[in-house]
Amino acid sequence: MVTIPPPLLPGDTVGIVCPAGYMSFEKAQTCITTLKEWGYKVKIGKTLGKQHHYFAGTDEERLTDLQTMLDDPGVKAVLCGRGGYGLSRIIDRLDFSVFAQNPKWIIGYSDITVLHSHIYTRYNIATLHSPMAAAFNDGGAENEFIKTLRKVISGEMPSYNVNLHSLNRLGVAWGPLVGGNLSLLAHLAGTSSAMETKGKILFIEDVGEYLYNVDRMMLQLKRTGMLNNLSGMIVGSFTEMKDTVIPFGQGIFDLIFDKVRQFDYPVCFGFPVGHTDNNYPLVHGIPHKLSINEYSVMFTQA
């Protein structure tokens, strides 16, 4: 059975860290203010506002900051300021022994996929694929996606009814939800952090990739067997896709569909998750039900 971290209570502390790319303190200010308005205390990690080239500090600084948050018994959830790149540089040096005994919500997406996959694979603990600190800016703190984040960390599991798509493959899928950023899933393949997908609902999303590279990453997942025995699949947003001078010849969803065409499990396209404002929190690792018919797409905790 997967372990679900306990819900946050009024007065609990949320830690904010940047374990990958740099983020200015100013861009997190609205998030900090909002968390306090929700009734939580906030502990600011040393990596927020710190910069070492591309990263939010050196590998040692980011490792120490995240380790401190994982080990601190007073921190009940860890919200990542942003993604970017950098977690795979430190993941093998993190010690999860204290965290495994007292799980807390790990919140984020994009490069945070490394944490989601590693924690679920190695410790069978649920995490939260979710908007991060910058998503609170420019009125985002009032949108349904951030409001849903608040509900989830306080113990209310979400249920989503999303738009239909012409490429959807109909059916009903049951199973634990796993996945995240496609680039990271391909990057983790063959490592000790890679996830087992058999019998599970896999979700994918990405940003800023060339179409041919998405094709290559999907083939990587397929050749490793990660697409072969799914219960179902969710295709989120693929934003800012790029093409080569000589066009690849397929749109993003068409090329993804081709990689799963031979299988018979349900597939949902255009689910609102990924690098857009429309980014629903998804609880990684717990059982869900995906129901797709010609009239609706429902996604709920099983």
C-alpha angles and dihedrals in degrees: 000000000000116000115234115205114241119264119261118256128206108282095027119133126245116199120212119206138162106218094170129016128024120269126181118237090236092062090058097047096093090049091051092049093047094049089053091049087054088059101259132124117232128219113197116215120223091244095064105100093006119119135195107171105296094347136079091247133320121312089260093051094048092045092051094046095051092042090053091053092047092051100040107104090201093061109084099179135019116215115193113222094216144332123231111131136314114080095098087059091064107022096099092053097051116105112218097177096105092040092051090056093048109024120200132182115280106201129196146069142221106047087009085075084087090064094043092052096041096047094047095044097045103031108018092232124144120240134184123252097201150135114293135217099293091055089072091067128096094025094313092125087072099049125103094252095059090040088054090051088057091051094050097050089049091055106268113125113216130240120198134199108191138183123279122249129201093233095053115126109217126234145083124279130190125189149089114308116238136162141069134171111018094217090056094044089055090043091054095047110121094017130107088255095057115115129235107236103184110128093003137115107246122203126191137184137162147174139214098007131139113249092238090054092053087051089052093048092049089051089050091056091045095049091050089053095246092127098041106083106023123147089217143330136231120199111200130186121320102192132184092014115180133210132207126246088261101050118245090228102230136074118241098259093043093055091047091049090053090060093057099032093106093055126079104214121116116270126195119199127199098022109171099250128109142046097350136084086259097075117141118201111249124195105230116217104015125108117269138177120228114193119184124179136149091273107040149002115222125185119185143154108271 
